[in-house]
Amino acid sequence: MKRKGVKKFVREKKIYCGKDYLEVDVIPCSNQKKGRAGKSKESSQAQKNLNEKNAKRRFVQLGNTNFGKGDLCVDCTYADGFLPDTLGQAFNDIENYIRRIKYHMGKKGLELKYMAVTEYSTEEEEGEEGTADERAKPVRVHHHLIINGGLDRDFVESLWSKKVKGEKEKASMGFCNADRLQPNENGIEARCNYMQKRKKGCKRYSCSQNLKKPVIRKNDSKYSFKKIRELSRTPEDKEYWRKQFPDYEPSRIEWEYNEFTGWAVYVKLRRIAK
């Protein structure tokens, strides 16, 4: 039995990630508000997994909106003599490193943009998710960044250093590698996923406040349930999406069926170079 006042419809959500990438979700929706049952579901493991999946997807979207060819990916680890005693110290290390990059970019009239992830385990972890307590002892801590271009790669690597008491020159804190981003048909998705690869343990994210947000546009009247069922019969058909978005080329089409709501589709596209 249909509940009175509940309207079901198909929503098209277009997510423009900068000028080169577009993601499209065509999903069944309703105007029904969640009650107590909805709140209990939000705490379920399935909901947690969905939330994590969506968070990782937003991270990729943010990366594709702000970074691309000419920008850098940076990985930093520690030499034995510089291993942080606490998570708080590890977080300070990466914040100070970012501060040094920002300073030298400013000297060249550039504004730093960055996304950073610190990955770590803790001694208390023992196979479970570690604590974010900054007093905890970190294990295998390392940092990943994406930054805009403008500084020499060797110089960026040299900034992963610290003043040592009794020494005139700063000493390298460990291995640091800066490399050029290499976007493909999915932009820098591979790099973003690498930065989020750890399933167990902990991660800490940070980003500069000057990042542009993806632009989202919704349309609740373009598609019908019948139309989506028809399209699902040819799930790999790229020609339909080329016609819908003539300036873009589809790179990925993913269909999903739910026995309660029906078909949904996710399409990722890249702007055609002209």
N, C-alpha and C positions, 0 to 999 in steps of 0.2 A: 504494500500500500504506500502510495506517495504521500509524503507529509505536506500539509497545506502550506502554501507560500514558498515551498522550496523550488527553486529554479535551477535546472541543470543546463550547462552550456559548454562550448568548447572555446578555450582561450588560446589565442596566438600571442606569445610573448617574444618580442625581438630584443636582443641584447647586443648593442653596438659596442664593440671593444676597440675603441679608436676608429681610425678610418679604414683599416684593412681587414678586420675580422667581425663576423656576425654570427651569433648563435640564435637559433629559433626553437622554441618549445611550443608544441601544439598539444594541449593537455585538457582533459575533461575536468570541469569545475562545477561547483554549486555555491549558492549564496547561503547555505546552511551554516550557522555559527556553531563552533565547538562548545559542547557542554562539559559536564564533569568527566564524562567518558573520554573526551578529547584530551583533557588535561592529564588523565592517567596514562594515556597512550604516549604522551610526550616523554614520559620517563622510561618507557620500554627500551630494550636494547635495539629493537628495529628502528625506533625513532632516533636513537642516538647515532646509529649507523647512517641514517639518512641525513641527519644534521651534519655529520662529519663529511659525508660525500658532497653536500651542498657547499660547505665551507671551503673544501679543496677546490671545487669548481669556481667559486668566487675569487679565490686566490689566483687561479689561472686567468680568469677574466681581467682582473686588475693588472696582472703582468702584461697581457696582450694589449691592454689599453695604453700602457705607459712606456713599454720598452720594446726594442727590436734591434735591427741591424745597426751596428755602431756602438751599442751599449755593451756592458761587461757583466760577466758572472764571476764571482769571487768565492773561493773556499779557503777557510782558515782552520788550522789545527794547532795543537800545542806541542812544543818540545818538553821533555821531562822536567826541565828546570823551571818551566813557566806554567805548569798545570795549576789551575785555580783551586784554592782550598774550599771554596763555597760556590754555590750557584750565583749568589749575589756578585761575587768577584768576576765570574764568567760573563755575566750580563754587563758589568761595568767595562770589561775588556772590549766587548764589541761596541758598546756605546762610545767609548773613547776612540776606537778605530774609526767609526763613522764620523765622529767629530773632526778627526784629523783630515779625512777625505773631504769633508765639507769645507774646512778651512782652506785647503789648497785649491779646491774648485772655486771658492769665492775670490781667491787671488787672481784667478783667470776670468773673473766676471761671469762665472757659471753658477747655477743653482743645483745643488745635489738632489736627486730623486733616488730613493732606494726602497727595496723590500728585503727583509732579513729574517732568517730563521736560525735559532740556536737549538741544536739537538743534544740530548744528554740522557744518561742514566743516573741513578743515584745508588748509593750503597744500601739504602733501605728498600730498593725496588724489588729484588728477589723474584723476578719474573712477572711482577704485577706493574701497573702503572705507577710511575714514580711520583713523588710529591713535588710540588712547585715551591716548597719552602726554600727561600734563598739561603738558609743556613745549612741546607743539606750538602753533603759531599758529592760533587759531580764525578761521573765516570764516563770516559770516552766522549767528553764534550767537544763539540766543533761547531763552526758557524758557516752559513751559506748566505750569500748576498747577490742581489741584482742591483746594479747602479747604472746611471746614465753615463755615456761616454764623455770624454773631455780631458782625462788624465792618461799619461802613459801607463801601460800595463805593469811594467817593471817598477815604476814609482808607486803605483797602488799596492803592489806586493811589499815594497820596502816599508810601507807605513804600518804593517803588522809587526810592530816592534815596541820595545819598552826600555826605559832608562834603568840601567843596573848600577847599584851603588858601587862607587869606586872606579867606574868605567866612564870614559869621555864620550864614547859613541853609544848610541842605542843598540840593543841586541835584538835580533829576530826572535819573536816569541814562538816560532815554529814554522811549519809549512804553510805557505800562502800562494795560491795560484789564481791569477786573473786571466780570463780568456774572453774572447769576443763571443757574444751571443750569435747563434746561428739559427734564425727562424726558418721554419718550413711551412707546409700548408696548414699546420696547426699553430703557427706562431711560435711562442716560446713555452708551449705547454709541457714539453719534455723536461725542460729545466725546472719549471715550477713544480712538476710532480716529483722530480728528484729531491727538491728541497723539502718535500712533504712525505718522503718515502717511508719514514719510520712509523711502524704501527704500534709497537710496544714502547713504553717509556714516555718521555716528555719532549715537547717542543715549545718554544716560545717565539711568537711572531712579533715583528715590529715593522713599521713602514713610515716614510716621510709624510707629512701632512699635505704636501703639495701634489700628491698623485691625483690624476683625473679619474673620476668614477665612470664606469660603463653607463651608457645611455639605454634606458629600458622603455619600450613602447608596447602597449597592450591593445589587443583588438578582440572583442568578445562576440563579434558578429560575422567574421569572415568564414568560419568553418562550421559545418554541421556534423553531427555524429555519423550520419550516413556518408558524408564525404570522407571522413577519416577512415571509416571501414573500407571504402573503395580504395583509398591510397595504400592501406595496409596490405592489400593483395599483391602489390608490386613494391615490396619494401626497399629494394635497391635502386629504384628508378630515380636517377639524378636529373633527368630532363624536366620533370615537373618543377623541381626546385630552381632549376636554371631559369625557367620561365617566370617564376614568382619573383626572383631576385636576379635580374639580367646582368647586373654589375658584379656578380659573385659566382664563384665556382664551389659546389659542395665538396667537402673533404671527408665528411662523416655523416652517416644517417643511422640512427639507432631507434628501433621500434620496441615498445614495451606494452604488454597486455596485462590488464588487471580484471579479474572476473567480476568485480563490482562496478568499476568505472569505465571499462572498455580500453580502447587503444589510445596510446600517446606516442609522440615522436619527437626526437631531438635531432636537429640538423646543425652542423657547423659548416661555415662557409668562409672563403677567403676572397677578398676583392681581386678582380682580374686586372692585371697590369695593362695599361693602355699607353 
